[in-house]
């Protein structure tokens, strides 16, 4: 079955060009030109992946993603936008985006990222183990993090992929390059601050157990320590 992609872009010419190219690569693409329509289509269609612009009428890409993440933390969301300052990138990852590509969009790169995130989503459902992290239980099949008294958190695919790497190497330093590869499937010149942003979110989710620490190993990567 062909994967369904929801594309939200208010530039109609750009939206149509990207839609045509994605369809030529075998995807089924649904297009919206504002955030409100995109939100309604997302709830109705339940796409396999979404690509959102940020600057859109109705709901911008940030607000749209925040609305979606209230109920769905598993569908990969990629921002394709002209916004480039670091605070925009960090905000996107903080609210649950999985990836970020700058305009003008290289459609070949976009397809590569879409395919990787779809593969990562499938593997997250089909593979993995359950890890005990102090008071928490982490299911790396579903990327669900459970605390006995504070309930469950559904991590995004990116957050889950990083935590899985840290759990599999408990007490060891996981190099930044390995974390980058876990997210995007290869070494990339993507902004490494996205790793830092995801780790910052994980620390907040794990804060109810003071015995857990995600240490930053400067110039190398991160280390998960319990106890």
KAZIWO-V687984 format. One record per residue. N is the residue number from 1. RES is the residue in three letters. SS is DSSP state (H for helix, E for strand, L for the rest). PSI is psi in radians with two decimals (999 if undefined). D_FIRST is the distance of its C-alpha to the first C-alpha in whole Angstrom. Layout:
n: <N:N>
res: <RES:RES>
ss: <SS:SS>
psi: <PSI:PSI>
d_first: <D_FIRST:D_FIRST>
This chain:
n: <1:2:3:4:5:6:7:8:9:10:11:12:13:14:15:16:17:18:19:20:21:22:23:24:25:26:27:28:29:30:31:32:33:34:35:36:37:38:39:40:41:42:43:44:45:46:47:48:49:50:51:52:53:54:55:56:57:58:59:60:61:62:63:64:65:66:67:68:69:70:71:72:73:74:75:76:77:78:79:80:81:82:83:84:85:86:87:88:89:90:91:92:93:94:95:96:97:98:99:100:101:102:103:104:105:106:107:108:109:110:111:112:113:114:115:116:117:118:119:120:121:122:123:124:125:126:127:128:129:130:131:132:133:134:135:136:137:138:139:140:141:142:143:144:145:146:147:148:149:150:151:152:153:154:155:156:157:158:159:160:161:162:163:164:165:166:167:168:169:170:171:172:173:174:175:176:177:178:179:180:181:182:183:184:185:186:187:188:189:190:191:192:193:194:195:196:197:198:199:200:201:202:203:204:205:206:207:208:209:210:211:212:213:214:215:216:217:218:219:220:221:222:223:224:225:226:227>
res: <UNK:UNK:UNK:UNK:UNK:UNK:UNK:UNK:UNK:UNK:UNK:UNK:UNK:UNK:UNK:UNK:UNK:UNK:UNK:UNK:UNK:UNK:UNK:UNK:UNK:UNK:UNK:UNK:UNK:UNK:UNK:UNK:UNK:UNK:UNK:UNK:UNK:UNK:UNK:UNK:UNK:UNK:UNK:UNK:UNK:UNK:UNK:UNK:UNK:UNK:UNK:UNK:UNK:UNK:UNK:UNK:UNK:UNK:UNK:UNK:UNK:UNK:UNK:UNK:UNK:UNK:UNK:UNK:UNK:UNK:UNK:UNK:UNK:UNK:UNK:UNK:UNK:UNK:UNK:UNK:UNK:UNK:UNK:UNK:UNK:UNK:UNK:UNK:UNK:UNK:UNK:UNK:UNK:UNK:UNK:UNK:UNK:UNK:UNK:UNK:UNK:UNK:UNK:UNK:UNK:UNK:UNK:UNK:UNK:UNK:UNK:UNK:UNK:UNK:UNK:UNK:UNK:UNK:UNK:UNK:UNK:UNK:UNK:UNK:UNK:UNK:UNK:UNK:UNK:UNK:UNK:UNK:UNK:UNK:UNK:UNK:UNK:UNK:UNK:UNK:UNK:UNK:UNK:UNK:UNK:UNK:UNK:UNK:UNK:UNK:UNK:UNK:UNK:UNK:UNK:UNK:UNK:UNK:UNK:UNK:UNK:UNK:UNK:UNK:UNK:UNK:UNK:UNK:UNK:UNK:UNK:UNK:UNK:UNK:UNK:UNK:UNK:UNK:UNK:UNK:UNK:UNK:UNK:UNK:UNK:UNK:UNK:UNK:UNK:UNK:UNK:UNK:UNK:UNK:UNK:UNK:UNK:UNK:UNK:UNK:UNK:UNK:UNK:UNK:UNK:UNK:UNK:UNK:UNK:UNK:UNK:UNK:UNK:UNK:UNK:UNK:UNK:UNK:UNK:UNK:UNK:UNK:UNK:UNK:UNK:UNK:UNK>
ss: <L:L:L:E:E:E:E:E:L:L:L:H:H:H:H:H:H:H:H:H:H:H:H:H:L:L:L:E:E:E:E:E:L:L:H:H:H:H:H:H:H:H:H:H:H:L:L:L:E:E:E:E:L:L:L:L:L:L:L:L:H:H:H:H:H:H:H:H:H:L:L:L:L:L:L:E:E:E:E:E:E:L:L:L:L:H:H:H:H:H:H:H:H:H:L:L:L:L:E:E:E:E:L:L:L:L:H:H:H:H:H:H:H:H:H:H:H:H:H:H:H:H:H:H:H:H:L:L:L:E:E:E:E:L:L:E:E:E:E:L:L:L:L:E:E:E:E:L:L:L:E:E:E:E:L:L:H:H:H:H:H:H:H:H:H:H:H:H:L:L:L:L:E:E:E:H:H:H:H:H:H:H:H:H:L:L:L:L:L:L:L:L:H:H:H:H:H:H:H:H:H:H:H:H:H:L:L:L:L:L:L:E:E:E:E:E:E:L:L:L:E:E:E:E:E:E:L>
psi: <2.38:2.46:2.50:2.25:2.31:2.13:2.12:1.99:2.17:-0.26:1.81:-0.65:-0.79:-0.77:-0.79:-0.68:-0.78:-0.72:-0.81:-0.73:-0.76:-0.68:-0.60:-0.32:0.12:0.09:2.65:2.06:2.27:2.31:2.44:2.65:0.12:2.85:-0.60:-0.79:-0.70:-0.70:-0.78:-0.73:-0.65:-0.81:-0.64:-0.77:-0.52:1.12:2.88:-0.43:2.67:2.51:2.05:2.38:2.84:-0.86:1.55:2.65:2.84:-1.48:2.25:3.01:-0.60:-0.89:-0.65:-0.79:-0.70:-0.70:-0.77:-0.72:-0.16:-0.50:-0.34:1.94:0.07:-0.51:2.12:2.41:2.20:2.25:2.25:1.86:2.77:-0.20:2.29:-0.28:2.64:-0.61:-0.52:-0.73:-0.85:-0.72:-0.73:-0.81:-0.62:-0.58:0.00:0.13:2.61:-0.37:2.96:2.11:2.36:2.59:2.64:2.33:2.23:1.86:-0.50:-0.74:-0.70:-0.77:-0.73:-0.73:-0.69:-0.85:-0.67:-0.80:-0.59:-0.71:-0.75:-0.69:-0.77:-0.76:-0.60:-0.57:-0.61:-0.35:3.08:3.06:2.97:2.24:2.47:2.11:1.66:-2.14:-0.17:2.72:2.26:2.08:1.89:0.00:-0.73:-0.10:0.68:2.32:2.10:2.26:2.40:-0.50:-0.47:0.05:-2.77:2.52:2.33:1.93:2.68:2.90:-0.68:-0.79:-0.74:-0.69:-0.68:-0.80:-0.61:-0.74:-0.73:-0.70:-0.71:-0.32:0.73:2.25:-0.09:2.70:2.16:2.05:2.57:-0.65:-0.65:-0.67:-0.71:-0.74:-0.58:-0.54:-0.81:0.05:-0.02:2.91:2.41:2.79:0.30:2.65:2.13:-0.24:-0.35:-0.63:-0.81:-0.68:-0.77:-0.71:-0.69:-0.70:-0.72:-0.69:-0.68:-0.69:-0.49:0.11:-0.30:-0.08:1.80:-0.21:-0.20:2.34:2.33:1.82:2.42:2.09:1.72:2.27:-0.02:-1.14:-2.35:2.76:2.25:2.16:2.37:2.19:999>
d_first: <0:4:6:9:13:16:19:22:25:28:29:27:28:26:23:23:23:21:18:19:18:15:14:15:13:10:9:10:13:16:19:22:26:28:27:28:25:22:23:23:20:19:20:18:15:15:13:11:14:17:20:23:26:29:32:31:32:32:31:31:28:30:31:27:26:29:28:24:25:28:25:22:22:19:17:18:20:21:25:25:29:32:34:35:38:37:38:35:33:34:34:30:29:32:30:27:25:23:24:26:26:29:30:30:26:25:22:21:22:20:17:18:19:16:14:17:17:13:14:17:15:13:17:19:17:17:21:24:27:29:32:36:37:40:40:36:33:30:27:25:22:22:24:27:30:33:36:39:40:38:35:32:30:26:26:24:22:24:27:26:25:29:30:28:30:33:33:32:36:38:41:40:40:36:36:35:33:31:30:29:27:26:24:23:23:26:29:30:32:31:33:34:35:32:32:36:34:31:34:36:34:34:38:38:35:37:41:42:43:45:45:42:42:40:42:42:43:44:43:41:38:38:39:39:42:43:46>
